[in-house]
Every structure is written in C-alpha cells, then in structure tokens.
Amino acid sequence: MNILVGYLKNNTQAVLPIALIVLALHFTLVPLAFPVVVRFLVGAVALIVGLSIFFVGVDIGISPFGQVTGTSLVKTDKLWLFLLAGGLLGFFVSVAEPGLVVLVNQIEFVTAGGIAARTLLAVIPTGFGLMIALGFARVFLHVPMRSFFTVGYGLILVLAWITSRTSPEFLAIAFDSSGSVTGILVVPFIMALAVGISRLRKDSKQAEEDSFGLVGAGAVGPILAVMLMNLIRPIKEYPLISLEPVQAEVGPVMGQFWGVLPGAIRDSVIALLPLAISFLLLQIFLLKLEKRQFRRMAKGFAYTLVGTLLFFLGVNGGFMEVGSQLGYLLASLDNKLWLLLTSFVLGFVTIVAEPSVYVLTRQIEDVTSGYVKRSAVVGALALGVGTAILLSSIRILVPGLTLWHILLPGYLAALVLARFVPKLFVGIGFDAGSVATGPLTTTFILAFAQGAAGAFEGADLLRDGLGMIALVAMAGIVTLLALGAVFRVKSR
C-alpha cells in the first residue's frame, strides 16, 4: 500500500501541471466545451490511478521477471539461447507497451484506416525484438557500444535520407514508433534485463557500462523496420480526417468512457497476454522460481493488467481529446507565440515528473554511486525536451522546414559526441532518448501536435502532426551526451 501511495503522489505531480495548463488556457485564450473539460479531468484521474497501479505491478512483477531472466540466461552461457530469448522477449514486451498501442491507433485514426494499427503492431515490435537480440549479442561478443550505435544510426541516416525523398510521412512514423515503444513497460523490463545480463562481465567497470544501452539498442529496430516496410511495400494513398473540434452536447459527458471500455479491455488483454505466457513458459523451463516468488510476480502481472486498462480508459475517454483541441485552437489564433510558448512549457514540465525518466535517473544514481546526480540529468532533459516540442510546433508553422532538416544534424551531433564522452554516458545517452518519450508525451502532447497540424490547410497530419516524439527522443540523446561531455571536462 505504501508503494501505491508513493506512485499516486508521483503521478499526480506529473499530471497536475498539464491539468493546470489546460484549465488556465480554458479560462483565458481558448475556451473549451464543458463536457470536454469534464471528460479531461475524469480521464486525468483514471490516468493517475492507472499509472500508479501499473507501476506497482511493474515493481513486483515485470522488473523482477526481467532481472531473473537476464541472470538465468547468463548462467546458460549459450549464445543461441541469448539471441532467441532476447528477440522473443523484446517482441512480446514491446507489443504490450501502452504508448505504442496509443500511437498506432492514432495513426490508424487520422488515416481513416489507410495505415492499419495491426500492421504497425507486427512490424515495430519485430524490429525492436531483433535489435534487443543484437544488443544481447553485443554484450556476449564484447562489441564496443560506440561501434554498435555508430553502425546502427549510420544505417538509419542512409534509409532516412531515402525515405525523406520518397515518403516523408513514414520518416515521422518510423522515428515516432521508436520513441513510443520505449515507454513505461518496456523501459523497466529491458533495463532490469540489462542489469541481469551485465553480470556476465567479471570487470565491474565493464558491467556498469553494460547496465545501460540495451533500451537504446532496441530503439534502433523500429526505425529501421518501418522504413524498410515502406520501401518494400509502400502505401500510396490514405485518406486523412479533419481534427476540427466538434462542440459536444452536455448529456453524453461520461458516455464516451463506456464507449471506449470494451476496446480498452481488449487492448489490455491482447497486449499483456504474450508476455504472461512467456513468463509461464520460462518459469517451467528456465527460471524455476520458488512458489512464493512466482506468486508475487504473477500478482504483479495482474496489477499491470488493471493499470493498463485504466490507462487506456483515461487516455481514450477524454485525456487526448483535450490535447488535440488545445493544439487546434492555439494554432488557429492570430498570435502564434501562444502556441510556441505552450509547446515549450508542456515539454519542460512533463519531463520533470515523467515516470520513465525517474526509473532511468534512479538507476543512473545507483550504478554510478551518486556520481551522476538525478537533478543534473532531469534538468538537462527538461531543457532539451522543451526545445524539441517547440521545434515541432515551429516545423508545423514553417512549411519548408521538414523533420529531416532537424533530425540529420541532431543525430550527426549525437554520433560525434559519442566519440568523446565517457563510455558510460554512451549507454546512458541513448537510453535517455528512449525513456524521455513516456506516457504523457505519447498521449497528451502527441494529440496536441496533431491538433496544431490539423489547424492548417496545407499541413499533413502524418508528415507534420507526427515527428514530435522523434524530436523528443533525439533531444534526450543529444542533451545527455552533451552532459557527459561536461562531466568529462569537470572530472579532468
């Protein structure tokens, strides 16, 4: 119960700034319909409670499952088993990631079914699982982390250049899918798995470095997978819907929650079922946990299921609706500075209390014995993410500015910085880019960016409305690597 109360407090602190910003804008610049505001507040409460129960389940079930699995795999000392288990676990845990489910459903919604959610839910986790397997192989074969990311992002930049010239909208989908897949479920599980695997190293310093980087390695896969999918089987045409706000009637204030409940139940069960089956099979053939430990982890899976259900209910019932309407209405104002200011503030305040960032910074402090302070990491990320969402809005306002124009110099800077920062910061930096895109970024701020793009006749909801998650992920990588360079200079 104490754990749940703690998470309720943390998640309230994360969601409250967004709620206050929404209410301030509602009473000043962009009045919203009363039913919309009520649904937003109810959705925010459901989101807080759902995330809190979810994280309790992750703490007692998902994370311990990852750590004991990693340790057990190390003991087998079999590369083929490493690769098979890494690929399957990476696939199953990413399928269950709530942020990814939200993104693919949003893409299917704005394209009126032209790009099917089920197609993306097959392609994206496949890419993630393959890269997790390669991340396992990197540790097993002692491949330097810098070389791994240089090759991975070198391939990404080549494919991105081709995609930007043929299908620019898939550039945004590819990079956004990478950010959304590394969320509140994937991050703690994969990081716990990495800690278990790093015990393969007898050198304590090398083990410390290998505790990071696996999440960042997995994030490479979805980008490559989506761009390859588009090159192999391009989608020529897809209809786009209008996101212009519709004034709701007062009567069906809560009716929308009942309407989305069956879908929330279905998505929650389908998402977590493969991971739960993996847990049972590994218990039988590999883990062989004691009954008490097994029951505790199984209880954690049950909590995670309930939390996921409430998360989907809150997000689809009213939370994202307000984000879309605010973005549309602010972009419709004559003074666009309000849109830009709100974008930066939203990015800054959400990252400060982002649950996934808390998981990463806590592990950074533990692994480095307090050498890298949590406040320094969070401060750098807040500035970087605020700037990234600001750039996302500027990109919508400036027709000639494309996502490629920002991503190319950003990732080139990251690859250069990775050659000069301490090795530990390479893994931390690429992990931070993944975890910066947490549940608030992939729900409310995603809807905000899409709503802003929907306010312009010449804007494309895919090409311009997406890409925000990609910029947030890139900003996380660059800012943390820059922080690593600062620490290197100070340590000298």
LUMMARNU-833133 format. One record per atom (N, C-alpha, C): residue in one letter; x, y, z. Coordinates in pm, whole numbers, plus 50000, padded with zeros to 5 digits. Example, Ala and Ser with C-alpha at 12.3 -4.5 7.8 and 13.67 -1.06 7.14 Angstrom:
LUMMARNU-833133
A513194943150780 A512304955050780 A513204967050780 S512854977550708 S513674989450714 S512905000350787 
***
This chain:
LUMMARNU-833133
M500824987950000 M500005000050000 M500865012650000 N501975012450074 N502865024050077 N503455026849939 I503765015949865 I504285017549730 I503245024249641 L501985019949652 L500915025649572 L500705040449604 V500715043849732 V500555057849773 V501685066449715 G502895061049718 G504025068449663 G503865071049514 Y503415060949441 Y503215062749298 Y502045072049269 L500985071449351 L499865080749333 L500355095149348 K501235097449445 K501785110849465 K502635115049346 N503525106149299 N504405109649187 N503625112149058 N502635103749031 N501885105348907 N500955117348911 T500465120549030 T499675132849044 T500545144949014 Q501775144749064 Q502715155749037 Q503055156548888 A503015145148819 A503315145148675 A502155150648593 V500915146848629 V499745150648550 V499225164448589 L499405168348716 L498835180948765 L499275193148684 P500575194548649 P500955206348568 P500205207248436 I499985195848371 I499235195948245 I497795200348271 A497185195048378 A495805198848410 A495695213848438 L496665219348510 L496645233648539 L496815242048412 I497695237548323 I497885244648196 I496595244348114 V495945232748109 V494695231548035 V493635240948091 L493465241048223 L492445249548285 L492775264348265 A494055267848274 A494455281948254 A494125286448111 L494415277848013 L494115281347875 L492605281547850 H491885272547917 H490425271947902 H489765284847951 F490245290248061 F489625302248118 F490175315248059 T491165314347969 T491745326647912 T491675326747760 L492565319347695 L492735320547550 L491765312147468 V491585299547505 V490845290147420 V489785282647502 P488625288647522 P487565281747598 P487155268647531 L486985258447614 L486575245247566 L485155242447609 A484505232947541 A483165228847579 A483185222347718 F482145224647797 F482095219347933 F482255204147939 P481545196447853 P481725181747858 P483155177447830 V483835184747742 V485215181347708 V486125183147829 V485935194147903 V486755196748022 V486495186248129 V485235182648148 V484885172648250 V485505159148213 R485385155348086 R485975142648044 R487495142848062 F488105154248036 F489555155348055 F489925152948201 L489205159248293 L489535157748436 L489305143448483 V488215137348438 V487955123348475 V489025114348414 G489385117048288 G490445109248224 G491775110848293 A492055123048343 A493305125448415 A493365117248544 V492245116548615 V492195108548738 V492395093748706 A491715088948601 A491885074948561 A493325072248520 L493945081948454 L495335080348413 L496265079448533 I496055088048632 I496895088048753 I496765074748827 V495525070448849 V495295057848922 V495835046148841 G495585046248710 G496045035248626 G497565034148622 L498255045448606 L499715045248605 L500275040448739 S499635044548847 S500115040748980 S500005025649002 I498845019948971 I498675005448982 I499614998148886 F499775003848766 F500654998148667 F502084997148720 F502595007948780 F503975007948827 F504174998748948 V503134997049030 V503234987149137 V503414973349077 G502624970348973 G502764957548904 G504124955648841 V504654966448782 V505984965748722 V507044963048828 D506914969748943 D507894968249051 D507944954049106 I506784947849125 I506774934749191 I506684923149092 G506424926148962 G506284915348866 G507164916548745 I507044927548669 I507724928648540 I509234930248556 S509654939848641 S511094942148658 S511824930048718 P511294923848827 P511964911848877 P512014900548773 F510974899448693 F510964889448586 F512114892048489 G512324904748451 G513414908148362 G514774905048421 Q514954908348549 Q516274906548610 Q516614891748628 V515674883848677 V515974869548696 V516144862448563 T515424867248460 T515594861248327 T516984864248273 G517434876748287 G518774880348242 G519844872248314 T519714870848445 T520684863248523 T520684848548483 S519494843048462 S519394828848424 S519974826348286 L519774835748195 L520344834248060 L521864834648064 V522414843348150 V523864844148163 V524444830748208 K523754824348300 K524254811648354 K524284800548249 T523404801348149 T523414790948045 T524644791847956 D525164804147937 D526364806647854 D526184801247712 K524954802747657 K524674798147521 K524214809947437 L524964813147332 L524654824647251 L523304823147180 W523014811247128 W521764809347055 W520554811647145 L520664807347271 L519574809347365 L519454824247401 F520604830947413 F520614845347434 F519824852447325 L520154849247199 L519534856147086 L518044853047076 L517684840347094 L516284836447083 L515454842847194 A515934841847317 A515184847547430 A515104862847418 G516214869047379 G516224883547364 G515234888247259 G515214881547146 G514294885347039 G512844883647078 L512514872247138 L511124869647174 L510654878847287 L511494880447389 L511094889247500 L510964903647453 G511884908047367 G511794921547313 G510514923447234 F510134913547156 F508894914447077 F507674915047169 F507594905847264 F506404904847347 F506224916947439 V507324921947496 V507194933247588 V506864946047511 S507344947347386 S507034959347309 S505594959147257 V505074947247227 V503664946147188 V502764951047301 A503194948547425 A502394952347541 A502574966947583 E503484974447519 E503744988247558 E502544997247530 P501945003247634 P500745011647613 P500995023347518 G502165029647526 G502445041147440 G502435037447292 L502925025547260 L502925021047120 L501505018647072 V500685012547158 V499275010047121 V498565023147093 V498815033347177 V498205046547156 V498635052347021 L499935051646990 L500445057446866 L499845050846742 V499875037446736 V499405030646616 V497895032646598 N497155033246709 N495725036046698 N495475050246647 Q496325059646690 Q496195073446645 Q496515074546495 I497535067246451 I497865067346308 I496725061346226 E496165050346273 E495025044346203 E493835053846201 F493645061446310 F492515070646320 F492645082246221 V493835088746219 V493975100546134 V494055096945986 T494405084345955 T494425079945814 T493155072545775 A492155072745864 A490865066145838 A491065051545797 G492005044845864 G492255030745838 G493215028145723 G493745038645660 G494665036645548 G495955029745590 I496425032645710 I497595025645767 I497085018145889 A496995005045880 A496354997045984 A497224995946108 A496574996946224 A497304995746351 A497914981946365 R497214971546320 R497724957846337 R498994955546254 T499084962446139 T500304961146058 T501504966946132 L501324978946187 L502404985246262 L502724977446389 L501694971346451 L501934963546572 L502644950446544 A502754946646419 A503564935046382 A504974939246345 V505094950146269 V506394954546216 V507264960546325 I506704969646405 I507514976946504 I508094967746611 P507294959246678 P507884950046776 P508874940246716 T508664936446588 T509644927646523 T511004934246516 G511024946846472 G512284954146468 G512894955846605 F512064958746704 F512574960446840 F513174947446893 G512464936346872 G512944923446921 G514264919346857 L514404921746727 L515654918246659 L516834926346713 M516604939246740 M517704947546791 M518034944246936 I517044939947014 I517344935447150 I518214922947144 A517904913947050 A518734902047034 A520164905846997 L520324915546908 L521664920146872 L522334927146989 G521544933947071 G522104940047190 G522644929647287 F521924918347298 F522424907047377 F523744902047320 A523774900447187 A524984895447122 A526154904847142 R525884917847144 R526954927647166 R527654925247299 V526844923047405 V527424920347537 V528174907047536 F527554896947476 F528134883547475 F529454883247399 L529514890647286 L530714890647200 L531664902247229 H531354910247331 H532234921347373 H532444931747263 V531374934847190 V531444945247087 V531314958947155 P532184968647126 P532094981847190 P530754988647159 M530204995247260 M528905001647245 M528945012847140 R530055020247137 R530165031147040 R530075025946898 S530735014846871 S530695008846737 S529295004246702 F528604998446800 F527254993446779 F526325004746737 F526335015846811 F525435026846780 F525865034346653 T527155034846626 T527615041546504 T527095034146381 V527185020946381 V526685013046268 V525155014246259 G524485012746374 G523025013246375 G522475026446323 Y522985037446376 Y522465050546333 Y523025054646198 G524145048946156 G524615051146019 G523625045345919 L523135033045945 L522115027145859 L520825035245862 I520465040045981 I519245048045994 I519325060645908 L520455067745913 L520585080145838 L520525077745687 V521105066545640 V521035063245497 V519585060645455 L518875052045532 L517485049145499 L516595061345516 A516905069545617 A516105081645640 A516225091345523 W517425092345466 W517625101145351 W516765096345233 I516735083245212 I515905077745104 I514425080045132 T514005077345256 T512595078845293 T512145093345285 S513015102645325 S512645116845322 S512375121745180 R512925115045081 R512735119044941 R511565111744876 T511185100244930 T510125092344868 T508815093044947 S508875090945079 S507675090945164 S507985097945296 P507985111345298 P508375118645419 P507515115445541 E506245111845519 E505385108745632 E505865096345707 F506505086845635 F506995074745701 F508285077345779 L508945088245749 L510085092145831 L509605095545972 A508505103145979 A507925106646109 A507385094246181 I506695085446107 I506145073346169 I507265064646226 A508355063146149 A509455054546191 A510095059546320 F510465072246325 F511125077546444 F510165078646562 D508905081746536 D507925082346645 D507675068546704 S507655058346619 S507425044746669 S508545040446762 S509755044746732 S510895041346819 S510725047646957 G510305060346959 G510125067047088 G508965061447168 S507875057947099 S506685053347171 S506845039147225 V507685031047159 V507815017147202 V508625015947331 T509475025847359 T510295025347481 T509625033747588 G508595028247648 G507795035547745 G507765029147882 I506625030347949 I506525027048091 I506635012148121 L506395003548022 L506544989148045 L507894984247995 V508274988447875 V509504983547813 V510734988047890 V510765000747931 V511985006147995 V512364998548122 P511464997148222 P511894989848342 P512224975248317 F511474968848225 F511744954748197 F513094953048130 I513364960548025 I514614959047950 I515804963448034 M515634974048114 M516754978448198 M517054968048306 A516014961748361 A516254950948458 A516934939148389 L516524936248267 L517154925548189 L518634928748165 A518914941448135 A520294945548110 A521164944048234 V520594947248351 V521344945748476 V521684931048499 G520694922248472 G520954907948488 G522014902948392 I521964907748267 I522924903248167 I524314908748194 S524394921048246 S525704927248269 S526544919448371 R525894910848446 R526644902648542 R527534892448472 L527374891248339 L528274882848262 L529704888048271 R529844901348286 R531154907548291 R531784905648429 K533014900948431 K533734899948558 K534334913448598 D534594921848499 D535124935148524 D533974944048572 S534044949448694 S532944957248750 S532684969948669 K533734976348617 K533554988448537 K532824985148407 Q533194973948344 Q532524970048221 Q531074966248248 A530834959648361 A529464956048398 A528614968448419 E529204978848477 E528484991548498 E528074997548364 E528994997348267 E528695003048136 E527624994748063 D527664981548077 D526704973048008 D525324973048074 S525204979748191 S523894981148253 S523004990648173 F523604998548084 F522865007948003 F523085004647855 G522235010347771 G522415008947628 G521484998947562 L520914989447638 L520064979347576 L518744985447528 V518174994547605 V516955001447561 V517235009447435 G518355016747435 G518735024447317 G518985015647196 A519565003847219 A519784994447108 A518454989847049 G517514986447136 G516194982247088 G515494993147010 A515715005747049 A515045017046983 A515465018646838 V516615013346801 V517075014046662 V516175005546571 G515704994246622 G514954984646541 G513684989846479 P512774996246556 P511535001046495 P511755011146383 I512785019746396 I513055029546290 I513405022446160 L514345012846169 L514745005346051 L513584997145995 A512794990946084 A511714982046039 A510644989745962 V510235001346013 V509165009045946 V509655014445811 M510885019445807 M511385024745680 M511585013645577 L512035001945621 L512154990545529 L510784985945481 M509804985845571 M508434982245533 M507924991345422 N508195004345436 N507725013845336 N508455012045202 L509745008645208 L510495006545084 L510064993845012 I509774983345090 I509404970345031 I507954970544980 R507084976545063 R505654976645028 R505084990445059 P505355000144973 P504905013945000 P503385015144996 I502865023645086 I501435026745089 I501235039745010 K500565038844897 K500505050044805 K499555061044852 E498355057144890 E497355067144926 E496645063045054 Y496265073045133 Y495455070645253 Y494695083445281 P493415082145312 P492615094045342 P492975099645478 L492845112845493 L493105119445621 L491815125945669 I491575125345800 I490355131045857 I490615145145906 S489565152145940 S489675165545997 S489665164446149 L490505172546214 L490555172746360 L489915185246418 E489095192046340 E488445204146390 E487535200446506 P487645207346621 P486855203846738 P485355204546711 V484625194846761 V483165194546750 V482585197446887 Q481685206846894 Q481085210347023 Q480175199147070 A480545193047183 A479795181547235 A478575186147313 E477575177647316 E476405180447397 E476695177747544 V475895183947633 V476145182347775 V475805168347821 G474825161947758 G474345149047805 G475395138047810 P476095135247699 P476995123747697 P478375126447755 V478435132947871 V479735136047931 V480495123147960 M479855113548025 M480525101248064 M480295089947964 G479415092347867 G479105081647772 G480315076947694 Q481265086047670 Q482435082347591 Q483295071947662 F483325072647796 F484125062847871 F483535048847857 W482195048047862 W481575034847843 W481795029947700 G481855039247608 G482065035447469 G483445029647443 V484475034947512 V485845030247488 V486225018647580 L485365015347678 L485695004747774 L485944991147707 P485064986347617 P485334973247554 P486684972947480 G486994983747408 G488274984247338 G489454984547434 A489304991447548 A490374992047647 A490634978347707 I489564970847734 I489714957347788 I490414948447686 R489964949147562 R490554940847456 R492034944047437 D492374956847426 D493764960747404 D494654956547520 S494144957747643 S494944954347761 S495264939347765 V494244931247743 V494424916647748 V495344911947635 I495064916747513 I495884912547399 I497334916747416 A497534928747472 A498884933947488 A499714925647586 L499134922247700 L499904915747807 L499904900547798 L499004894747720 L498914880147714 L500204873547667 P500854878147558 P502104871547515 P503204872047621 L503324883247691 L504354884347794 L504054875147911 A502764873947947 A502374865048056 A502654850448020 I502384846747895 I502674833047850 I504184830447852 S504964840447812 S506424839147817 S506894836747960 F506294843848054 F506644842248195 F506364828048242 L505224822548205 L504874809048246 L505814798648184 L506114800248056 L506994790747989 L508414791348045 L508914803448068 L510254804648125 L510314799348268 Q509224800648341 Q509194795048476 Q509324779848472 I508674773948373 I508704759248364 I510074754148318 F510664760748218 F511854755148153 F513174761548197 L513144773648253 L514404780448282 L514494786048424 L513494793848465 L513614801348591 L513464792448713 K512374784448716 K512084775348827 K512124782848961 L511324793648969 L511264801849090 L510524794449201 E510814798549323 E510054793449437 E508604797949427 K507694790349489 K506264793349477 K505924807449526 R506554811549635 R506244824849690 R506674835749594 Q507864834449537 Q508364844449442 Q507534844349315 F507144832449269 F506324831249148 F504964837949169 R504334835449284 R503024841449311 R503104856649317 R504204861649375 R504374876149384 R504494882349244 M505274875949157 M505404881249021 M504094880148945 A503364869048963 A502084867448897 A501104878348942 K501154881749071 K500324892749121 K500714905849053 G502004907649031 G502474919648961 G501904920548820 F501844909248749 F501244909148616 F499764913148622 A499064908448726 A497644911948740 A497474926948764 Y498324932748850 Y498264947148873 Y498564954848744 T499534950048668 T499894956748543 T498724956648446 L497974945548442 L496804944648354 L495734954848394 V495454955848524 V494444965448572 V494904979748543 G496174982548568 G496694995848543 G496644999548396 T496964989848307 T496904992348164 T495474995448119 L494514988148175 L493104990448141 L492685004648179 L493015008948300 L492645022548343 L493385033048261 F494635030048223 F495405039348140 F494705041648007 F494355030847938 F493675032147809 F492315039047824 L491615036047933 L490315042047957 L490435057147974 G491395061548054 G491585075748076 G492075083047953 V493025077047882 V493605083447763 V492565084847653 N491845074047622 N490885074347512 N489545080547552 G489275080847681 G487995086347727 G487935101447728 G489075108247742 G489005122847746 G490325130047751 F491405123147790 F492685129747810 F493265134747678 M493315126247576 M493885130147447 M492975139547370 E491685138747396 E490735147447326 E491055162147351 V491345165647475 V491655179547508 V492975183647447 G493965174747445 G495235177947383 G495065181847238 S494265174147165 S494025177047024 S493305190347006 Q492295192947087 Q491535205347074 Q492375217547111 L493185216347215 L494045227647253 L495035231047142 G495665220847085 G496605223146976 G495925229846859 Y494725225346824 Y493985231046711 Y493625245646738 L493095248446856 L492615261946887 L493775271846903 L494875267546964 L496025276446978 L496655279546842 A496715269446756 A497265271746622 A496355280446537 S495075281246574 S494125289446499 S494165304146541 L494815307246653 L494915321246697 L495815329146603 D495555342146595 D496385350746510 D497805351546564 N497935352146695 N499265352946757 N499795338846782 K500715334246698 K501235320546709 K502215318846825 L502615329946889 L503535328847002 L502925320747116 W501605321147129 W500965313347236 W501155298347213 L501085294247086 L501325280147053 L502755276147086 L503715284747051 L505115281647074 L505435281447223 L504905291147297 L505165291747441 L504575279547512 T503335276247476 T502685264547538 T503455251847505 S503965250647384 S504725238747344 S505955236947433 F506715247647452 F507925246447535 F507575243147680 V506575249847735 V506195247547875 V505715233247894 L504895228147802 L504425214347812 L505585204447814 G506545206447723 G507695197547720 G508525198247847 F508715210147898 F509555212048017 F508925205548140 V507625208048164 V507015203348288 V506725188448286 T506435182748167 T506105168548165 T507335159848190 I508485164048138 I509675155648151 I510205155648294 V509935166348370 V510445167248506 V509905155848593 A508625152448572 A507995142048654 A507625129748572 E508215128048454 E507925116548369 E508345103648440 P507425094048459 P507755081848534 P508945074148477 S509035072848344 S510135065348284 S511485072048310 V511485085248312 V512715092648341 V513155090048485 Y512185089048575 Y512505086048715 Y513185072448726 V512685062648651 V513305049248653 V514755050048607 L514995057348497 L516355058348443 L517285065648539 T516855077248590 T517735085248676 T518035078148807 R517075070748857 R517325063148981 R518375052448957 Q518295045748842 Q519285035448812 Q520655041648785 I520685053548722 I521955060448697 I522645063648829 E521885068848924 E522465072149056 E522965059649126 D522205048749116 D522615036349183 D523885030649121 V523925030148988 V525055023948920 V526325032248935 T526165045548933 T527345054448942 T527635058549086 S526935052449183 S527135055549326 S527025070549354 G526055077049288 G525785091049312 G526665100749236 Y527595095549153 Y528485104449077 Y527695113048979 V526705106848911 V525845114348819 V524535117248893 K524305129848925 K523155133849006 K521865133648923 R520785129648989 R519485129448923 R519065143448878 S519335153548959 S518925167148926 S519595172048797 A520855168148776 A521555172348654 A520945165748531 V520605152948543 V520025145748430 V518645151448396 V517805153248498 V516445158048475 V516465172348420 G517335180848474 G517425194548426 G517815195248279 A518815187348240 A519245187148100 A518135181948009 L517445171348054 L516375165847973 L515215175647958 A514875182748067 A513745192148061 A513995203047958 L515195208647957 L515515218947857 L515495213247716 G516075201247700 G516125195047569 G514745191547516 V513895185747600 V512565181647555 V511685193747529 G511765203947615 G511005216147590 G511375222247455 T512655222447425 T513115227647295 T512635218947180 A512615205747201 A512185196547095 A510725198747058 I509855200347157 I508425202447128 I508205216347069 L509015226047111 L508975239247048 L509335238246900 L510395230746868 L510785228746728 L509705221446649 S508995212346715 S507905205146648 S506815214846605 S506485224446691 S505475234346656 S505975243946549 I507255247846557 I507835256546454 I507785249646318 R508035236546319 R508025228846193 R506625229046130 I505585229146213 I504215229846161 I503945243646100 L504475254046164 L504225267746119 L505035271445995 V506205265245979 V507095268545866 V507035257245764 P506345259045652 P506145248045556 P507435242045502 G508475250145481 G509705245045421 G510595237345517 L510285237845646 L511115231045747 L510595216945767 T511385206945730 T510955193045742 T511625186245861 L511095174645895 L511655166946006 L513105163145977 W513405160045854 W514755156045815 W515755167145840 H515355179645822 H516245191045843 H516705192145988 I515915186746079 I516275187346223 I516945174446268 L516435163146221 L516975150246265 L518405147946218 L518695151746094 L520025149046039 L521135155746121 P521105168946142 P522175174946224 P522145170246369 G520945167146420 G520845162546558 G521535149346581 Y521285139546493 Y521895126446512 Y523365126446472 L523745134946378 L525165136246348 L525915141746470 A525315151546537 A525915156946659 A526015146146766 A524985137646776 A525005126946876 A526135117046848 L526325113346722 L527375103846688 L528765109646714 V528905122746690 V530195129146718 V530445129646868 L529425133746945 L529575134447091 L529885120747150 A529295110147092 A529505096647145 A530955092347137 R531745098547049 R533165095047037 R534015101347147 F533485111447217 F534305118947311 F533855117847457 V532615113747480 V532145113047619 V532615100047683 P532615099247817 P532945086447882 P532025075247834 K532565063047829 K531815051747773 K530475049847843 L530425052147974 L529185050348049 L528085059347994 F528455071547953 F527465081147905 F526925077647768 V527615069147692 V527085065047562 V525795057147583 G525835047247671 G524635039447700 G523565047747767 I523975056347863 I523015064947932 I522315074247832 G523105080247742 G522545089747647 G521515083647556 F521835072047496 F520895065847402 F519695059947476 D519875055547601 D518735051247681 D517835063147714 A518445074647747 A517665086447785 A516795091247671 G517295090247548 G516475094047434 G515225085547422 S515335073047463 S514185064147456 S513195066747568 V513695068847690 V512785069947804 V512175083747816 A512725093747746 A512135107147752 A510745107347693 T510445097747606 T509135097147540 T508225088047621 G507765092847735 G506945084847825 G505455086347798 P504605082247894 P503155081647872 P502515095247846 L503025105947907 L502435119147884 L502815124547746 T504035121747704 T504475126347572 T503735118947462 T503555105947476 T502935097947370 T501415098547374 T500835105847466 T499385107247470 T498995121847450 F499085129847554 F498595143547550 F499355152147450 I500695151747455 I501475160647369 I501435155947224 L501325142847201 L501125137747065 L499825143347007 A498745142647086 A497465147847041 A497535163047020 F498265169947106 F498445184347094 F499105187946960 A500165180746924 A500865183446798 A499975180246678 Q499215169446686 Q498335165946575 Q497215176146559 G496685180946672 G495665191246664 G496185204046601 A497425208046638 A498025220046580 A498205218446429 A498635206646385 A498805204246242 A497465204446170 G496425199946238 G495105199546176 G494495213246153 A495065223646215 A494515237146201 A494965243946073 F495915238346001 F496455244545879 F496035236445757 E495485243445658 E495005236545538 E496135229445464 G497315235345461 G498415229245387 G499195218845464 A498845216845590 A499605207445675 A499095193245656 D499985183645674 D499665169445664 D499715163545804 L498635156645844 L498555151445980 L499635141046009 L500105134045906 L501175124345925 L502535131145917 R502755138545810 R504055144545786 R504385155445888 D503375163645923 D503595174846014 D503095172046156 G501995164346168 G501445161346301 G502265151346377 L502925142146305 L503845132946371 L505265138746365 G506185132046431 G507565136846435 G507955143146566 M506955146946647 M507245152946777 M507955143046868 I507485130646872 I508115120446957 I509555118146910 A509755118446778 A511105116746724 A512045127746772 L511565140046773 L512395151246817 L512685150446966 V511715145847045 V511935144247189 V513005133647215 A512935122447143 A513935111947160 A515325116847122 M515415123947011 M516705129346968 M517245139347070 A516365147847122 A516795157847220 A517325151047346 G516685140047387 G517175132847505 G518585127447484 I518845121947366 I520175116547336 I521225127647336 V520955138447262 V521935149147246 V522225156047379 T521175159047457 T521395166247582 T522165157847684 L521885144747689 L522615136447786 L524055134047743 L524295132747612 L525675131547565 L526435144547589 A525755155947570 A526395168847600 A526695169847749 L525785164847833 L526035164547977 L527245155748009 G527385144647936 G528545136147953 G529845143247919 A529795151547813 A530985159247778 A531355169147888 V530335175147949 V530575184448060 V531205177248178 F530675165348210 F531225157648321 F532655153348294 R532965150448168 R534315146548135 R535295158248159 V534865170248118 V535715181848139 V535885184648289 K534785183648365 K534875186248508 K535735175848580 S535645163448537 S536405152848604 S537905154748579 R538265160548463 R539665163248436 R540195174448524 
***
